[in-house]
Amino acid sequence: MIGNFEFHEVTKIYFGKSILSESGRIIKTYADNVLIITGKGSMRKNGFLTILQDSLDNEGVKFITVEGISPDPSSLEVQKIADIYKDKNIKAIVGLGGGSAIDAAKAIGACIGDNIPIETFLADGVMPSSNALPIIAIPSTAGTSSELSKGAIITNSSKKLKQGLRGINVFPKAAIIDPEITYSMPERVTALTGFDVFCHATETYISKKANPITELFSLEAIKIVANTLPKLLNDLGNKKYRDEMVKASMLMGFNLANSSNCLPHRMQYPLGVFTSTSHQDGLAALYPAWVEETFNDSKDKFLTILKILDNTIDYSKVDNISAKMIIQKFLTKIRLHQTISEMGVNISDIDMLAKGVEGSLEVDPGYNGSQTIVNILKNSL
């Protein structure tokens, strides 16, 4: 029997190859004066920032460009930009790049529109109002799905802790998704962002907030990643594989808006700050131990996922240990297998990291209190 659930997506999607060249026309329908937020150079190096700027110029849309957003944007960074441009009559924020650039754009739009400090949103859990500036997201990776989600992850500089900015008004008003932007992703970024799709799919499937629609999307995304990502890493120029990964990432944008991530994402936030490592590296290090710890609490769903990853195993004999090994095998195949010890974590750091985990932990079916987190961390060393 299907229980009650809600499903919604408020972002309008503009999808198509070379649609970036039409971005000015699209953005003009939302604003005539925009602030472009982008990262440390790849968008300029590969010509995509110029395409966006030329398209805005051709449509008479005024713009200011801020480059150099950090891979893990901080509240200090966000606040500085918001303070500089709050009186420049900016009507919308355009986030061009990976999840970091888009998350920063969301946070800056909230700060300027609501005239509230970013750390108030983060520390006090205040949700941006309808005054938050509209966000137009242009993703450059197939992985984070920030272009379709109602959240943004920002490092709270005073607490040295990653925290979320969330709410209906965090959704981008529009997502301009051009698969050709992802074609230039190097091997490691392809692996990292591709694994992020897998994590979103697995966790929104396992989550207690899953519903029949998100479950369908999760399984489709897992199939795409399992069948496509390893081949793509051996053939980076394959456009068909790239397009498939973009499709999977879009599906997970819908899921992030309608289900929820589980413990690995919550645990990565303090781990990433402590070790100065990427979001996806942390997830890769935590995943085998999380699967081992959680397997028996959602056995049927995990078996469904594991069958997609490896259909040669007798699944009537799979237990939590062999489930962990299947995940490790997949991580090795996509060149991401490592431990948190290799990231600089010692056994003496475990309690401190565990105390830094916060959020809706109870949505994870395997969560039974703080000892669950400690167990996962110890088994990830």
Helices and strands as residue ranges (DSSP letters): E 12-15, G 19-22, H 23-28, E 33-38, H 42-45, H 48-58, E 62-66, H 75-85, E 92-97, H 99-114, H 118-124, E 135-139, G 146-148, E 151-156, E 161-166, G 168-170, E 174-177, H 179-182, H 187-206, H 212-233, H 239-258, H 263-275, H 279-294, G 295-297, H 299-309, G 315-317, H 320-333, G 347-349, H 350-355, G 361-363, H 370-379
